[in-house]
Amino acid sequence: MRSTGQRIVIVGGGAAGFFAAITCQEANRAARVTILEASQVVLSKVRISGGGRCNVTHDQPDPALLVRNYPRGGRALLGPLTRFGPRETVAWFAQRGVQLKTEADGRMFPTTDDSATIIDCLVGAARDAGVEVRTGAAVVSVEVHEPTGDGHPAEGAAARFLLRLKDGSAVAADRVLLATGGAPAGYRWAADLGHTVEPPVPSLFTFKIDDPRLHGLAGVSVQDGRVRLDGVKESHDGPLLITHWGLSGPAVLKASAWGARPLHDHGYQLGVTVNWRPDLTEEAVRSELIAAKQADARRTVLAAGALDLPQRLWRSLAAAAGADEQLRWGDAPKSLVAALTHEVHAGRYEITGKGVFKEEFVTCGGVRLKEVDFATMESRVVPGLHFAGEVLDIDGITGGFNFQSAWTTGWLAGRALAREGALGASGEQLSSLR
């Protein structure tokens, strides 16, 4: 029976590629599903994600709220997430013996805290389903041929696609899924096949800032800060961490995601406004400083502190506002209070470059979403060609959202590929795939 199935080739042995392959093969045992991975190791990004723990998904069952975590692609994902979202992801892994746990911030990890658990699950599920996994199989081109008859190649007919490999061999396929992540080759093949590719640029990174106000403060953090990039209307709240090279933390990572395009366009040299106490209005900050001035009149401004800021950060901001070691609060002029209010509420810093967020790398850009049917992940340009994962112009912030996009789009593509691969199967099998 297996020999009568269509040839389905998935390019890319990452999260989306494996999920699509498993979904397809489990739903249609007659299909011949092959994963082609250029490197010698599959699921490499899964292995390093979440500090080696693998942040599988996020505990947010409401798709309307979940999509707010995608700077690009949220609207397109709304429908797909109602079909396969975090709940379905948790159930999928549970059915295969992998339990997930939820941390305080909503991130979900395997209870083992080991990404190998997820890798072993995916590799084992692919093996058990009968998926062929070929490593060291670098694709150099994807060629398309006109289908025969009704547009679905019959057994023995010429394949719709021919994939040429670096070693000189070729693989024929009736349907192809590109799940190449942020690899430039995937974008190139998509463009060669007639797709529009939004130029890929980095997302999720830290800010390099060389500013005296931050010097010597590495390791200082505030639990709730706010940052806003020049020219970007959204501001982003969350923990802020001062590093040896500038600023990091969830608020900065979110800002880098939403501002990925303007930051790239400005060569990663852009102004950023930092609010160290976003829970207070500007007037409330001023009022608290005036109250501190009255309560601690005999103490020096630098030593007294205020606004529950870390002492080292307070000293730096107060010095930047004009306070010296000897200035007492009682002698502080109104101009110092005004300057300090500004430093706390809307201090402006200059970004001079981008850092790297751990070992993870996410791109903004990819195949234009209007050219893909999000019910099946099939191309609207090339019949029989599907996409899943980061090759699409979809990216989320840190917290499990990028993996959820991979599981969702991989599942949809896998179901569609299984359905198409079952065209020669019985009506009962076809019905089960609808």
C-alpha positions as CSV (number, residue, x, y, z in Angstrom):
1,M,0.0,0.0,0.0
2,R,2.8,2.4,0.9
3,S,4.2,2.2,-2.7
4,T,1.0,3.7,-4.1
5,G,1.2,6.9,-2.1
6,Q,2.3,10.3,-3.3
7,R,5.8,11.5,-2.8
8,I,5.8,14.3,-0.2
9,V,9.1,16.1,0.5
10,I,9.7,18.4,3.4
11,V,12.7,20.6,3.2
12,G,14.0,21.5,6.6
13,G,14.4,19.3,9.7
14,G,13.3,21.8,12.3
15,A,10.3,22.1,14.5
16,A,7.8,23.0,11.7
17,G,9.2,20.4,9.3
18,F,9.1,17.5,11.8
19,F,5.6,18.5,13.0
20,A,4.3,18.6,9.4
21,A,5.9,15.3,8.5
22,I,4.6,13.5,11.5
23,T,1.1,14.9,11.1
24,C,1.0,14.0,7.4
25,Q,2.4,10.5,7.9
26,E,0.2,9.6,10.8
27,A,-2.9,10.8,9.0
28,N,-2.1,9.0,5.7
29,R,0.1,6.0,6.0
30,A,0.1,5.5,2.3
31,A,2.0,8.7,1.6
32,R,5.8,8.6,1.3
33,V,7.0,11.4,3.4
34,T,10.7,12.4,3.4
35,I,12.5,15.2,5.4
36,L,15.6,16.6,3.7
37,E,17.9,18.3,6.2
38,A,21.0,20.1,5.0
39,S,23.0,19.6,8.2
40,Q,24.0,16.4,9.9
41,V,21.8,17.3,12.9
42,V,18.0,17.7,13.0
43,L,16.0,20.0,15.4
44,S,19.1,22.0,16.3
45,K,17.1,25.1,17.2
46,V,14.9,23.1,19.5
47,R,18.0,21.9,21.4
48,I,19.3,25.3,22.3
49,S,16.0,27.1,22.8
50,G,15.0,28.2,26.3
51,G,18.5,27.8,27.6
52,G,18.4,24.2,26.6
53,R,15.0,23.6,28.2
54,C,12.9,24.3,25.1
55,N,10.1,26.8,25.6
56,V,7.5,24.6,23.8
57,T,4.5,27.0,23.9
58,H,2.7,29.6,26.0
59,D,-0.2,29.1,28.4
60,Q,-2.6,31.4,26.6
61,P,-5.7,29.5,25.3
62,D,-7.4,32.5,23.8
63,P,-6.2,33.0,20.2
64,A,-7.3,36.6,20.2
65,L,-5.0,37.3,23.1
66,L,-2.3,35.0,21.8
67,V,-1.8,36.7,18.5
68,R,-1.0,40.0,20.2
69,N,2.5,38.5,20.8
70,Y,3.3,38.4,17.1
71,P,4.7,41.6,15.7
72,R,4.1,40.2,12.2
73,G,1.6,37.5,11.2
74,G,-0.8,37.7,14.2
75,R,-3.8,38.4,12.0
76,A,-3.0,35.5,9.7
77,L,-2.6,33.1,12.6
78,L,-5.9,33.9,14.3
79,G,-7.9,31.3,12.4
80,P,-5.2,28.6,12.5
81,L,-4.7,29.0,16.2
82,T,-8.4,28.2,16.8
83,R,-7.7,24.8,15.1
84,F,-4.4,24.0,16.7
85,G,-3.3,26.2,19.5
86,P,-1.5,25.8,22.8
87,R,-4.1,23.4,24.2
88,E,-3.8,21.1,21.2
89,T,0.0,21.4,21.5
90,V,-0.1,20.3,25.1
91,A,-2.4,17.4,24.3
92,W,-0.3,16.3,21.3
93,F,2.9,16.0,23.4
94,A,0.9,14.4,26.3
95,Q,-0.4,11.7,24.0
96,R,3.2,10.8,23.2
97,G,4.3,10.7,26.8
98,V,5.7,14.2,27.2
99,Q,4.2,16.4,30.0
100,L,4.6,20.1,30.0
101,K,4.6,22.5,33.0
102,T,3.7,26.2,33.2
103,E,5.9,28.8,34.8
104,A,4.8,32.0,36.4
105,D,5.1,34.0,33.3
106,G,3.1,31.6,31.2
107,R,6.0,29.9,29.4
108,M,5.6,26.1,29.1
109,F,8.5,23.6,29.3
110,P,8.8,19.9,29.5
111,T,8.7,18.8,33.1
112,T,12.3,17.4,32.6
113,D,13.6,20.9,31.8
114,D,15.5,19.3,29.0
115,S,15.0,20.1,25.3
116,A,16.2,16.5,24.5
117,T,12.8,15.4,25.7
118,I,11.1,17.3,22.9
119,I,13.7,16.2,20.4
120,D,13.4,12.5,21.3
121,C,9.6,12.8,21.1
122,L,9.6,14.3,17.6
123,V,12.3,12.0,16.3
124,G,10.6,9.0,17.8
125,A,7.2,10.0,16.5
126,A,8.6,10.5,13.0
127,R,10.3,7.1,13.1
128,D,7.2,5.3,14.4
129,A,5.0,6.9,11.7
130,G,7.4,5.9,8.9
131,V,8.8,9.2,7.9
132,E,12.2,9.0,6.1
133,V,14.7,11.5,7.5
134,R,17.7,12.3,5.4
135,T,20.5,14.4,7.0
136,G,23.3,15.9,5.0
137,A,20.9,16.3,2.2
138,A,21.4,19.9,1.1
139,V,18.9,21.1,-1.5
140,V,20.3,23.5,-4.1
141,S,17.2,24.1,-6.2
142,V,13.5,23.3,-6.3
143,E,12.1,23.0,-9.8
144,V,8.4,22.8,-10.7
145,H,6.8,21.0,-13.6
146,E,3.2,21.2,-14.9
147,P,0.9,18.6,-13.3
148,T,-1.0,16.1,-15.4
149,G,-4.7,15.7,-15.9
150,D,-6.7,17.1,-13.0
151,G,-3.6,18.6,-11.4
152,H,-2.8,15.7,-9.1
153,P,0.0,13.4,-10.4
154,A,-1.1,9.8,-10.7
155,E,1.1,6.9,-9.6
156,G,3.8,6.5,-12.2
157,A,3.3,10.0,-13.7
158,A,6.0,12.6,-13.8
159,A,6.5,14.4,-10.5
160,R,5.4,17.9,-10.1
161,F,8.6,18.9,-8.4
162,L,12.3,18.0,-8.7
163,L,14.7,18.9,-5.9
164,R,18.3,18.9,-6.9
165,L,20.8,18.1,-4.1
166,K,24.3,19.3,-3.5
167,D,25.8,15.8,-4.1
168,G,24.4,15.8,-7.6
169,S,21.4,13.6,-7.0
170,A,17.8,14.6,-7.4
171,V,14.6,13.8,-5.5
172,A,11.2,13.8,-7.2
173,A,8.1,15.0,-5.3
174,D,4.4,15.4,-5.9
175,R,4.1,18.0,-3.2
176,V,6.7,20.0,-1.4
177,L,6.8,21.8,2.0
178,L,9.4,24.5,2.6
179,A,10.1,24.6,6.3
180,T,13.6,26.1,6.1
181,G,13.3,28.6,9.0
182,G,15.5,31.7,8.5
183,A,17.8,30.0,6.0
184,P,18.5,32.3,3.0
185,A,18.2,29.4,0.6
186,G,14.5,28.9,1.5
187,Y,13.7,32.5,0.8
188,R,15.6,32.2,-2.5
189,W,13.7,29.2,-3.7
190,A,10.4,30.8,-2.7
191,A,11.3,33.9,-4.8
192,D,12.5,31.8,-7.7
193,L,9.1,30.1,-7.7
194,G,7.3,33.4,-8.0
195,H,6.8,34.4,-4.4
196,T,7.3,37.8,-2.8
197,V,9.8,37.7,0.1
198,E,9.8,40.4,2.7
199,P,13.5,41.1,3.3
200,P,14.6,39.2,6.4
201,V,16.2,41.1,9.2
202,P,17.0,40.1,12.8
203,S,14.4,40.3,15.6
204,L,14.7,39.6,19.3
205,F,18.0,41.1,20.3
206,T,19.4,43.4,23.0
207,F,20.5,47.0,22.6
208,K,24.1,48.1,22.7
209,I,24.2,51.5,24.5
210,D,27.4,53.3,25.5
211,D,26.1,55.8,27.9
212,P,27.7,57.1,31.2
213,R,24.4,56.7,33.0
214,L,24.7,52.9,32.5
215,H,28.4,52.5,33.1
216,G,29.3,50.3,36.0
217,L,25.7,49.2,36.5
218,A,25.9,45.7,34.8
219,G,23.5,43.4,36.6
220,V,21.2,46.1,37.9
221,S,17.5,45.4,37.0
222,V,14.1,46.8,37.5
223,Q,11.1,44.5,37.5
224,D,8.8,46.8,35.5
225,G,10.3,49.3,33.0
226,R,9.1,50.7,29.7
227,V,11.0,51.4,26.5
228,R,9.9,53.1,23.3
229,L,12.0,53.5,20.1
230,D,12.1,56.8,18.2
231,G,9.6,56.7,15.4
232,V,7.8,53.6,16.7
233,K,4.4,54.3,18.3
234,E,4.3,51.2,20.5
235,S,6.0,51.2,23.9
236,H,6.8,48.0,25.7
237,D,6.7,47.1,29.3
238,G,8.5,44.4,31.3
239,P,11.7,43.7,33.3
240,L,14.8,45.7,32.3
241,L,18.3,44.5,32.8
242,I,21.4,46.7,32.5
243,T,24.3,44.7,30.9
244,H,28.0,45.4,30.2
245,W,27.0,46.5,26.7
246,G,23.7,48.3,27.3
247,L,20.1,47.1,27.9
248,S,18.4,43.7,27.9
249,G,15.4,42.1,29.4
250,P,11.8,41.3,28.1
251,A,10.9,44.9,27.5
252,V,13.9,45.4,25.2
253,L,13.4,42.2,23.4
254,K,9.8,43.1,22.7
255,A,10.9,46.5,21.5
256,S,13.5,44.9,19.2
257,A,10.8,42.7,17.7
258,W,8.2,45.4,17.0
259,G,11.0,47.8,15.9
260,A,13.0,45.2,13.9
261,R,12.5,47.0,10.6
262,P,13.2,50.6,11.6
263,L,16.2,49.5,13.7
264,H,17.6,47.7,10.7
265,D,16.8,50.6,8.4
266,H,18.7,53.0,10.7
267,G,21.7,50.7,11.0
268,Y,20.9,49.9,14.6
269,Q,21.5,53.5,15.6
270,L,18.3,54.8,17.0
271,G,17.1,56.7,20.0
272,V,15.2,54.9,22.8
273,T,13.3,56.4,25.6
274,V,13.4,54.6,29.0
275,N,10.8,54.9,31.7
276,W,12.1,53.3,34.9
277,R,8.8,53.7,36.7
278,P,6.0,53.3,34.2
279,D,3.5,52.7,36.9
280,L,3.8,56.4,37.8
281,T,2.7,59.4,35.8
282,E,5.3,62.1,35.2
283,E,3.4,64.3,37.8
284,A,3.5,61.4,40.3
285,V,7.2,61.0,39.9
286,R,7.7,64.7,40.5
287,S,5.4,64.6,43.6
288,E,7.4,61.7,45.1
289,L,10.7,63.4,44.5
290,I,9.3,66.6,46.2
291,A,8.1,64.4,49.1
292,A,11.6,62.8,49.4
293,K,13.2,66.2,49.3
294,Q,11.1,67.3,52.3
295,A,11.5,64.1,54.2
296,D,15.2,63.7,53.8
297,A,16.3,67.3,53.7
298,R,19.6,66.7,55.6
299,R,20.7,63.7,53.6
300,T,22.6,63.9,50.3
301,V,20.5,63.3,47.2
302,L,22.8,60.5,46.0
303,A,22.7,58.7,49.4
304,A,19.0,59.1,50.1
305,G,17.5,57.4,47.1
306,A,13.9,57.6,46.1
307,L,11.1,55.9,44.0
308,D,12.2,52.4,45.1
309,L,14.8,52.3,42.4
310,P,17.9,50.2,42.8
311,Q,20.4,52.4,44.7
312,R,23.1,52.2,42.1
313,L,20.7,53.2,39.4
314,W,19.3,56.0,41.5
315,R,22.8,57.4,42.1
316,S,23.6,57.3,38.4
317,L,20.4,59.1,37.4
318,A,20.7,61.7,40.1
319,A,24.3,62.4,39.1
320,A,23.2,62.8,35.5
321,A,20.5,65.2,36.6
322,G,23.2,67.4,38.3
323,A,23.5,66.2,41.9
324,D,27.0,65.8,43.3
325,E,28.3,63.9,46.4
326,Q,27.8,66.9,48.7
327,L,24.4,68.2,47.6
328,R,21.7,67.7,50.3
329,W,18.1,67.3,49.4
330,G,17.2,70.4,51.3
331,D,19.5,72.5,49.1
332,A,18.4,70.8,45.8
333,P,16.9,73.4,43.4
334,K,13.7,72.9,41.5
335,S,15.7,72.4,38.3
336,L,17.3,69.3,39.8
337,V,13.8,67.9,40.7
338,A,12.7,68.6,37.1
339,A,15.8,67.0,35.6
340,L,15.5,63.9,37.8
341,T,11.8,63.6,36.9
342,H,12.8,63.6,33.3
343,E,15.6,61.0,33.8
344,V,13.3,58.6,35.6
345,H,10.2,59.1,33.4
346,A,11.6,59.7,30.0
347,G,15.4,59.4,29.8
348,R,16.7,59.2,26.3
349,Y,19.5,56.9,25.2
350,E,21.2,56.2,21.9
351,I,21.4,52.7,20.6
352,T,24.7,52.1,18.8
353,G,24.2,48.4,17.7
354,K,22.5,45.2,18.5
355,G,23.5,42.4,20.8
356,V,22.5,38.7,20.7
357,F,19.7,37.2,22.9
358,K,21.4,34.1,24.2
359,E,21.8,31.6,21.3
360,E,18.3,32.1,19.8
361,F,17.8,33.9,16.5
362,V,14.5,35.0,15.0
363,T,14.0,36.8,11.8
364,C,11.4,39.5,10.8
365,G,10.5,38.9,7.1
366,G,9.9,35.9,4.9
367,V,7.3,34.8,2.3
368,R,4.5,37.3,2.0
369,L,1.4,36.0,3.9
370,K,-1.1,37.0,1.3
371,E,0.4,34.5,-1.1
372,V,-0.3,31.6,1.2
373,D,-3.7,30.0,2.0
374,F,-3.7,29.7,5.8
375,A,-6.3,27.0,5.8
376,T,-3.8,24.6,4.2
377,M,-0.5,26.5,4.2
378,E,-0.5,26.0,0.4
379,S,1.0,28.6,-1.9
380,R,-1.5,30.7,-3.9
381,V,1.2,31.0,-6.5
382,V,2.4,27.4,-7.0
383,P,-0.1,24.6,-6.5
384,G,1.4,21.8,-4.5
385,L,3.9,24.0,-2.7
386,H,3.3,24.5,1.0
387,F,5.1,26.6,3.7
388,A,5.4,26.3,7.5
389,G,7.4,28.0,10.3
390,E,9.7,30.9,10.1
391,V,10.2,30.9,6.3
392,L,6.9,32.8,6.4
393,D,6.7,36.5,7.4
394,I,5.7,35.5,10.9
395,D,7.6,36.1,14.1
396,G,6.7,36.3,17.8
397,I,8.3,37.6,20.9
398,T,10.2,35.4,23.3
399,G,7.9,33.1,25.4
400,G,7.1,30.1,23.3
401,F,5.2,32.0,20.6
402,N,7.6,31.2,17.7
403,F,7.4,27.4,18.5
404,Q,3.6,27.6,18.7
405,S,3.6,29.2,15.2
406,A,5.8,26.3,14.0
407,W,3.5,23.6,15.5
408,T,0.4,25.4,14.2
409,T,1.5,26.0,10.6
410,G,3.2,22.6,10.5
411,W,0.1,20.8,11.7
412,L,-2.1,22.6,9.1
413,A,0.4,21.9,6.3
414,G,0.7,18.2,7.4
415,R,-3.1,17.7,7.4
416,A,-3.4,19.3,3.9
417,L,-0.5,17.2,2.6
418,A,-2.1,14.1,4.0
419,R,-5.4,14.9,2.4
420,E,-3.8,15.6,-1.0
421,G,-1.6,12.5,-0.6
422,A,-4.8,10.4,-0.1
423,L,-6.4,11.3,-3.4
424,G,-6.0,7.7,-4.5
425,A,-7.2,6.3,-1.2
426,S,-10.7,5.1,-0.2
427,G,-13.5,7.5,0.4
428,E,-13.5,6.5,4.1
429,Q,-9.8,7.6,4.4
430,L,-10.4,10.9,2.6
431,S,-13.4,11.6,4.9
432,S,-11.3,11.1,8.0
433,L,-8.8,13.8,6.8
434,R,-11.4,16.5,6.2
